[in-house]
Amino acid sequence: MRYDARSAILGMVLALVATLAGCAEDRTALDAELAAGRAAFEAGDASEATRIAREVLASHPDDAAVQQLAAVAAWMRGALGEALQHATRGIELADADDDDLRSSLHFVAGSAAAQRYTDLKDPRDWGLANNHLEDATVSGRQQVDAAIRLVQMHSSKDPRADRKRLLRFARLILSVEPNGKEADIVRTLAERMGLSL
């Protein structure tokens, strides 16, 4: 049998095309499962979101979007440590240029840490919440939500609250959405606290 380089190359190309087609089909199926999980989350169905998250996590543990779904489902159930673990893993896996996903993961991690701080008063959680929420304010869909959460934290009576940070994130909200309801909330809060924006 004679070696035919063209046949070998053609065979490799066909194998690569078949592999890529399988990956595309797998991604399409995964995207459909993620959409179902998001729909469950948006409907407030924590048990269904959790079921879907666990199912896709078993087959796709190294997918940042799957980790995001698992983080959100855990957060919905009040499993704050689990939410932090999934969000942190998702951040590690997310593409550096996927601002929306990274922002969402940081928002979930920061919100879970903030809630855990409220429950347990562990100063490490205060720091984690601030770091993750601040990262979420850089860009992406959760930018304003994260800034609002930071304003809430720093307008509290907690001894760790910092008015400079409150003003920084209040001003961010006003610059990103000057006419939104969040801006109205920030203006009212600043007025009550005697702060100048």
Steps between C-alpha positions, in 0.01 A plus 500: 500500500643830388497807724295776345562835675194659337275223628651527848450878506147465367429241769630733771297791363184288491564382856553860613177614328309215663648591839414868457148415387459286811629786715255740337211260563619452859522879551153549353357240739689656791373849408144364498549351847650826628204692357261265682695555823487878455126480432453305823706761685301788352175323594627470857512118486813430703449122504474477120795736449700285743399175327605633161821650639603172661420306185708719268775544759552123504578495127656848460687591820754715314249731333477849652134545403413170670683615813301824483170310489613282791603813696166672441304186590700462823452869581124463447495212751704698752799267460737796511829308534407283203401808299840656575682181395318474167531872425872498582556195279300665223716813523811282461350335190341803332659659195669826591298684233157369607406804708137402556579153631788619717288786638216259580734256673658778707153634586380160625821443696482849652132472584547158660793629706300809602210285615732268687657805666153616606434157650838427661682836526827346383719792381651279227155486339478881509830513311393230253170676437670832435765351271258297288237770478761759408626268223140469378476880468778516242280399206227260398129459567533495879696825523219712646358216714842451660541873559156513665596211727822682596308821571265300723789344688682829551189693601434254782586560863765229481834619640673388179282725284702762314338822378771555239414165342129577529554826308723333242238240410209743529676719243559198279127426502423862410751491213376170355124545548435864591125476438432151633320400818838408653616859454186625676567263790861619525399867493240444774748306714769767457255772593395312816862450598595860423746396228582700191517303179 
